Amino acid sequence: MERDTVPHVVILPLPLLGHVKPMLTLAELLCDAGFLITFVNSDYNHDRLERVMDIPAFYNRSPGFRFVSISDGLPIDQPRLGPIIFQLFFNTRTVSKPLFRELLISLRQSTERSPPTCIIADGLMCFAIDVAEELGVPIITFPTHGSHGMWTIMHTSNLIEEGEVPFQEESDMDKPITSIPGMESLLRRRDLPGNCRLEVENPLMEFIISEASAMKRASTLILNTFEELEAPIIAHLSSFFDKVYTIGPLHALLKTRIKDSSQSVSSYGSLKKEDSSCMEWLNSKPLKSVIYVSFGSVVELSRDQLIEFWHGLVNSRKPFLWVVRPGLVEGNEELGQISEELEQGTKEKGYMVSWAPQEEILAHPSVGGFLTHSGWNSTLESIFEGVPMICWPQVADQQVNGRCVSNLWRVGFDMKDTCDRFIIEKIVRDLMEDKREEIIRSTNEIARMARGSVKENGSSYCNLERLIEDLRLMSLTN
């Protein structure tokens, strides 16, 4: 292929771990198809990536791939946890936007690589649409939510117009939500994203409304989901976008298409060093006996909440593997004195790590359940492996995901808005024993559909082929 007709894709994630990883996976799939990739990290995330990955060695294996980085407006030594994340959202517009514009201009003028064919930008980085329109570069939006979560966020303005939001914590939280087409009988107030509990004038609410509106200006949409899971909502989204590509679960599609994916860049997408010692511990446990616990990379717990979960897990008498990462407790509060009951119970039944290889853990035959924050990556990974979930959602699309898991797909239980040791103990036992038969049939069936979607001729496999071909045509016509 001539230099100027090789597709060159610029990929811009929101600089949070749950958004970076699927973007990295897509970037690697496109690079494997022969494309040039410029992946735009934040300075903070690139610094962390360099600590866990040999980037020069990766460039040798994937010569078409390049990382660049721009500032997200926060100090590089500032942990991206808690309320500071909201400041990061606002900084993307004031700090990152002009830097991204300068980067794109320099890429167009470069003699080393062909000019950018298109931009693939996170659905919460819609300033990229402004830049793309100004410079005449095609843009594709890739919100890293599932279809139900994205559809809900897109209807924030409608919810306000219909008087369904905002609402207060003391309201009837089980009141049905009726003004989201296709989801009229699914959601309650408590299942809406957390921003729906804010006043309309709140800067975060204004940011979400603005981003949801701007996203519709992109003609093309990529989703990390599969048609068989969310077909009705995908059909609704197709009425807003000229083209919709459902290419998930991306982590599984990568393994289908790149046989040696053990050295893939996306395996470093957590930007953290993983503790694989837990795999040996899992090897010693009976089939489907272990409950895996992880609340992702951003969610924080109070000390009291952590202690409630700890008691519930120990009292369930089920083996548990728990990711207790630095920063999990709000304000890095010290745990202080831990009761002998918890210490002894953990010694007998538990294993704790600071970070873990989640995909490997969920695929392990000893794992029988997942207590999760219901982030979309975790939800998809669990669905793919046929591991039923207990959902404790906290922010963004997680509330919607938890409701879908429990009441739409019926692959787990939703315990949002509660954190009580007795409830946790009971729901763990329900998942692992008492009510397991109720959900394992649907869990296995949806896992079968997920695996079929990423096989050759599966829906997601074919949709990725369509995306690759359309990007090639784009490079010829630009």
SELUM-974766 format. One line per field, with one value per residue (C-alpha): residue in one letter; residue number from 1; x, y, z. Coordinates in steps of 0.1 Angstrom, whole numbers, plus 5000, padded with zeros to 4 digits. Example, Ala and Ser with C-alpha at 12.3 -4.5 7.8 and 13.67 -1.06 7.14 Angstrom:
BEGIN
resn <- [A,S]
resi <- [1,2]
X <- [5123,5137]
Y <- [4955,4989]
Z <- [5078,5071]
END
This chain:
BEGIN
resn <- [M,E,R,D,T,V,P,H,V,V,I,L,P,L,P,L,L,G,H,V,K,P,M,L,T,L,A,E,L,L,C,D,A,G,F,L,I,T,F,V,N,S,D,Y,N,H,D,R,L,E,R,V,M,D,I,P,A,F,Y,N,R,S,P,G,F,R,F,V,S,I,S,D,G,L,P,I,D,Q,P,R,L,G,P,I,I,F,Q,L,F,F,N,T,R,T,V,S,K,P,L,F,R,E,L,L,I,S,L,R,Q,S,T,E,R,S,P,P,T,C,I,I,A,D,G,L,M,C,F,A,I,D,V,A,E,E,L,G,V,P,I,I,T,F,P,T,H,G,S,H,G,M,W,T,I,M,H,T,S,N,L,I,E,E,G,E,V,P,F,Q,E,E,S,D,M,D,K,P,I,T,S,I,P,G,M,E,S,L,L,R,R,R,D,L,P,G,N,C,R,L,E,V,E,N,P,L,M,E,F,I,I,S,E,A,S,A,M,K,R,A,S,T,L,I,L,N,T,F,E,E,L,E,A,P,I,I,A,H,L,S,S,F,F,D,K,V,Y,T,I,G,P,L,H,A,L,L,K,T,R,I,K,D,S,S,Q,S,V,S,S,Y,G,S,L,K,K,E,D,S,S,C,M,E,W,L,N,S,K,P,L,K,S,V,I,Y,V,S,F,G,S,V,V,E,L,S,R,D,Q,L,I,E,F,W,H,G,L,V,N,S,R,K,P,F,L,W,V,V,R,P,G,L,V,E,G,N,E,E,L,G,Q,I,S,E,E,L,E,Q,G,T,K,E,K,G,Y,M,V,S,W,A,P,Q,E,E,I,L,A,H,P,S,V,G,G,F,L,T,H,S,G,W,N,S,T,L,E,S,I,F,E,G,V,P,M,I,C,W,P,Q,V,A,D,Q,Q,V,N,G,R,C,V,S,N,L,W,R,V,G,F,D,M,K,D,T,C,D,R,F,I,I,E,K,I,V,R,D,L,M,E,D,K,R,E,E,I,I,R,S,T,N,E,I,A,R,M,A,R,G,S,V,K,E,N,G,S,S,Y,C,N,L,E,R,L,I,E,D,L,R,L,M,S,L,T,N]
resi <- [1,2,3,4,5,6,7,8,9,10,11,12,13,14,15,16,17,18,19,20,21,22,23,24,25,26,27,28,29,30,31,32,33,34,35,36,37,38,39,40,41,42,43,44,45,46,47,48,49,50,51,52,53,54,55,56,57,58,59,60,61,62,63,64,65,66,67,68,69,70,71,72,73,74,75,76,77,78,79,80,81,82,83,84,85,86,87,88,89,90,91,92,93,94,95,96,97,98,99,100,101,102,103,104,105,106,107,108,109,110,111,112,113,114,115,116,117,118,119,120,121,122,123,124,125,126,127,128,129,130,131,132,133,134,135,136,137,138,139,140,141,142,143,144,145,146,147,148,149,150,151,152,153,154,155,156,157,158,159,160,161,162,163,164,165,166,167,168,169,170,171,172,173,174,175,176,177,178,179,180,181,182,183,184,185,186,187,188,189,190,191,192,193,194,195,196,197,198,199,200,201,202,203,204,205,206,207,208,209,210,211,212,213,214,215,216,217,218,219,220,221,222,223,224,225,226,227,228,229,230,231,232,233,234,235,236,237,238,239,240,241,242,243,244,245,246,247,248,249,250,251,252,253,254,255,256,257,258,259,260,261,262,263,264,265,266,267,268,269,270,271,272,273,274,275,276,277,278,279,280,281,282,283,284,285,286,287,288,289,290,291,292,293,294,295,296,297,298,299,300,301,302,303,304,305,306,307,308,309,310,311,312,313,314,315,316,317,318,319,320,321,322,323,324,325,326,327,328,329,330,331,332,333,334,335,336,337,338,339,340,341,342,343,344,345,346,347,348,349,350,351,352,353,354,355,356,357,358,359,360,361,362,363,364,365,366,367,368,369,370,371,372,373,374,375,376,377,378,379,380,381,382,383,384,385,386,387,388,389,390,391,392,393,394,395,396,397,398,399,400,401,402,403,404,405,406,407,408,409,410,411,412,413,414,415,416,417,418,419,420,421,422,423,424,425,426,427,428,429,430,431,432,433,434,435,436,437,438,439,440,441,442,443,444,445,446,447,448,449,450,451,452,453,454,455,456,457,458,459,460,461,462,463,464,465,466,467,468,469,470,471,472,473,474,475,476,477,478]
X <- [5000,5013,5023,4994,4968,4977,4950,4963,4939,4943,4928,4918,4905,4892,4923,4907,4917,4883,4883,4920,4919,4892,4906,4941,4925,4908,4941,4959,4933,4935,4973,4972,4952,4981,4970,4991,4980,4987,4974,4970,4976,4976,5010,5000,4988,5018,5042,5024,5025,5062,5066,5049,5056,5087,5074,5104,5101,5064,5073,5096,5067,5042,5061,5029,5019,5030,5021,5020,5009,4993,4984,4951,4956,4963,4997,5014,5018,4981,4962,4931,4906,4875,4863,4894,4881,4853,4880,4897,4865,4864,4902,4898,4880,4902,4936,4936,4916,4941,4969,4951,4944,4982,4990,4966,4980,5015,5005,4990,5022,5045,5066,5072,5037,5006,4982,4954,4926,4902,4899,4883,4875,4860,4823,4833,4860,4837,4859,4876,4845,4850,4887,4879,4852,4875,4903,4882,4892,4865,4856,4841,4828,4835,4818,4832,4798,4774,4744,4719,4742,4749,4712,4703,4730,4719,4684,4695,4679,4646,4645,4648,4621,4598,4604,4619,4652,4666,4653,4665,4679,4648,4625,4607,4638,4618,4596,4597,4614,4592,4608,4637,4624,4629,4637,4603,4598,4634,4647,4638,4651,4678,4690,4698,4734,4745,4745,4706,4706,4723,4706,4704,4727,4755,4786,4788,4752,4759,4790,4771,4742,4767,4787,4756,4744,4778,4782,4753,4773,4796,4781,4797,4795,4816,4804,4822,4792,4776,4744,4729,4731,4717,4699,4668,4688,4714,4685,4675,4710,4711,4684,4709,4741,4747,4768,4770,4798,4793,4827,4827,4837,4869,4892,4880,4880,4917,4924,4905,4924,4958,4969,4998,4980,4999,5023,4996,4997,4962,4973,4990,4959,4953,4986,4992,5015,4994,5000,4997,5004,4966,4965,4984,4959,4930,4946,4941,4904,4874,4855,4833,4839,4856,4839,4861,4858,4869,4855,4876,4902,4882,4854,4862,4847,4845,4862,4828,4818,4850,4845,4809,4820,4848,4824,4799,4825,4841,4807,4795,4822,4830,4866,4871,4898,4897,4914,4922,4941,4958,4933,4903,4894,4884,4911,4936,4922,4940,4921,4934,4928,4911,4891,4905,4874,4882,4919,4913,4885,4906,4935,4912,4891,4905,4933,4940,4960,4966,4958,4951,4949,4911,4906,4926,4908,4873,4884,4897,4876,4877,4859,4821,4810,4821,4812,4817,4812,4795,4819,4812,4846,4841,4805,4815,4844,4822,4795,4820,4833,4799,4805,4774,4777,4767,4765,4774,4773,4784,4790,4783,4767,4773,4737,4722,4746,4737,4699,4705,4726,4698,4665,4672,4699,4693,4730,4734,4719,4719,4725,4728,4721,4729,4761,4752,4772,4741,4728,4763,4766,4732,4736,4770,4754,4725,4749,4772,4746,4709,4697,4725,4703,4680,4707,4733,4711,4709,4745,4757,4734,4746,4782,4777,4763,4793,4818,4800,4801,4839,4844,4851,4818,4804,4786,4814,4841,4822,4815,4852,4859,4833,4850,4884,4872,4854,4885,4905,4880,4881,4919,4915,4888,4904]
Y <- [5000,5035,5056,5081,5054,5034,5042,5063,5063,5087,5073,5095,5079,5096,5093,5069,5033,5018,5039,5034,4996,4990,5019,5002,4969,4984,5002,4969,4952,4980,4979,4942,4950,4970,5005,5032,5041,5072,5066,5098,5092,5117,5125,5109,5076,5074,5078,5048,5028,5032,5018,4985,4980,4978,5003,5001,4963,4967,4992,4965,4940,4966,4992,5010,5019,5050,5066,5103,5122,5155,5171,5164,5196,5178,5175,5143,5132,5137,5103,5102,5092,5107,5142,5151,5130,5156,5183,5160,5160,5198,5200,5180,5210,5238,5221,5190,5205,5231,5205,5179,5205,5212,5175,5169,5197,5184,5149,5163,5181,5153,5137,5105,5090,5095,5122,5110,5092,5096,5101,5076,5095,5085,5095,5118,5136,5154,5184,5162,5166,5204,5199,5173,5195,5225,5206,5185,5151,5124,5113,5082,5082,5053,5056,5027,5021,4994,5003,5005,5028,5050,5052,5063,5090,5103,5108,5129,5160,5141,5129,5165,5178,5150,5159,5125,5140,5155,5138,5137,5108,5107,5103,5071,5055,5026,5048,5035,5057,5059,5084,5063,5045,5008,5008,5019,4988,4983,5012,5028,5061,5042,5026,5060,5073,5092,5126,5123,5131,5164,5198,5207,5237,5215,5217,5179,5176,5203,5184,5152,5169,5187,5156,5135,5162,5166,5129,5128,5150,5121,5100,5067,5049,5020,5000,4974,4950,4923,4924,4893,4910,4944,4942,4964,4993,4990,4994,5026,5039,5032,5059,5085,5073,5065,5035,5015,4989,4965,4948,4934,4918,4935,4916,4883,4895,4903,4868,4854,4875,4878,4843,4854,4881,4874,4903,4926,4962,4960,4935,4965,4986,4986,5006,4987,4959,4928,4903,4868,4849,4846,4822,4796,4801,4796,4764,4749,4756,4734,4740,4772,4777,4811,4845,4871,4907,4938,4974,4986,5013,5044,5035,5044,5029,5044,5024,5014,5000,4980,4965,4956,4938,4921,4907,4896,4877,4861,4852,4836,4809,4810,4813,4848,4866,4903,4931,4958,4984,5014,5042,5019,5035,5072,5096,5067,5063,5038,5007,5007,4977,4947,4923,4888,4874,4891,4883,4846,4843,4858,4835,4805,4816,4847,4860,4897,4914,4950,4944,4912,4897,4899,4882,4852,4851,4851,4824,4802,4771,4777,4811,4808,4844,4880,4908,4938,4976,4969,4988,4979,4962,4940,4932,4921,4900,4882,4876,4862,4837,4827,4840,4852,4886,4905,4941,4970,5000,5035,5059,5067,5038,5013,5016,5009,4979,4964,4966,4949,4921,4914,4921,4920,4894,4876,4867,4880,4900,4938,4951,4988,5014,4990,4979,4957,4927,4905,4913,4907,4873,4862,4874,4857,4824,4829,4834,4805,4780,4787,4805,4795,4773,4803,4822,4797,4787,4822,4829,4799,4808,4844,4833,4810,4839,4861,4835,4829,4867,4868,4836,4838,4847,4858,4892,4911,4895,4905,4940,4946,4934,4960,4987,4978,4979,5012,5028,5016,5031,5063,5065,5062,5089,5115]
Z <- [5000,4992,5022,5018,5015,5046,5071,5100,5130,5159,5191,5220,5253,5283,5306,5331,5333,5324,5292,5283,5282,5256,5235,5236,5226,5196,5187,5187,5165,5139,5140,5134,5103,5089,5101,5115,5150,5171,5206,5226,5263,5291,5305,5338,5322,5298,5328,5344,5312,5309,5344,5336,5299,5276,5250,5227,5225,5217,5189,5174,5173,5161,5140,5130,5166,5184,5217,5222,5253,5263,5296,5314,5334,5368,5385,5374,5410,5418,5422,5399,5426,5442,5434,5415,5386,5380,5376,5351,5330,5329,5322,5290,5275,5288,5288,5266,5237,5224,5229,5209,5181,5180,5179,5150,5130,5135,5125,5093,5085,5094,5066,5086,5084,5063,5076,5099,5081,5111,5148,5172,5203,5236,5240,5269,5249,5225,5222,5197,5175,5175,5165,5138,5122,5122,5106,5083,5097,5099,5135,5151,5186,5209,5243,5264,5281,5271,5248,5277,5297,5267,5257,5292,5292,5258,5273,5302,5287,5280,5316,5327,5303,5315,5351,5360,5371,5392,5423,5459,5479,5501,5471,5462,5446,5432,5411,5375,5348,5317,5292,5278,5247,5248,5285,5299,5321,5332,5352,5385,5399,5418,5385,5368,5367,5398,5380,5378,5416,5410,5403,5366,5372,5387,5365,5363,5351,5325,5313,5308,5290,5267,5259,5252,5228,5211,5206,5181,5157,5150,5121,5133,5166,5179,5209,5230,5231,5210,5190,5207,5242,5235,5201,5208,5222,5194,5170,5187,5185,5148,5144,5156,5138,5101,5111,5143,5148,5178,5182,5217,5239,5227,5250,5236,5200,5204,5215,5185,5160,5175,5185,5207,5227,5259,5250,5238,5248,5261,5287,5303,5300,5338,5340,5373,5382,5387,5415,5399,5431,5435,5406,5426,5455,5430,5418,5453,5454,5443,5411,5412,5449,5450,5450,5433,5447,5429,5428,5399,5396,5406,5432,5468,5499,5534,5561,5575,5541,5537,5571,5563,5531,5549,5576,5550,5530,5561,5575,5542,5548,5510,5498,5485,5464,5470,5452,5479,5459,5473,5474,5478,5512,5510,5517,5521,5556,5578,5586,5622,5644,5627,5648,5654,5637,5604,5606,5614,5588,5561,5570,5566,5536,5520,5498,5492,5465,5455,5419,5399,5364,5362,5328,5339,5373,5358,5334,5362,5369,5407,5403,5408,5413,5410,5435,5413,5410,5376,5354,5318,5312,5343,5334,5299,5311,5336,5310,5286,5311,5324,5359,5377,5395,5426,5416,5439,5414,5424,5395,5359,5339,5367,5381,5347,5342,5376,5367,5334,5350,5375,5358,5320,5314,5348,5352,5388,5417,5422,5458,5450,5477,5506,5524,5553,5564,5568,5533,5519,5536,5524,5488,5485,5497,5473,5444,5453,5466,5475,5443,5419,5397,5391,5372,5360,5330,5316,5326,5305,5276,5273,5277,5247,5227,5237,5226,5194,5186,5185,5165,5128,5111,5145,5147,5164,5143,5111,5124,5130,5094,5082,5103,5090,5054,5058,5073,5043,5020,5040,5035,4997,4994,5018]
END
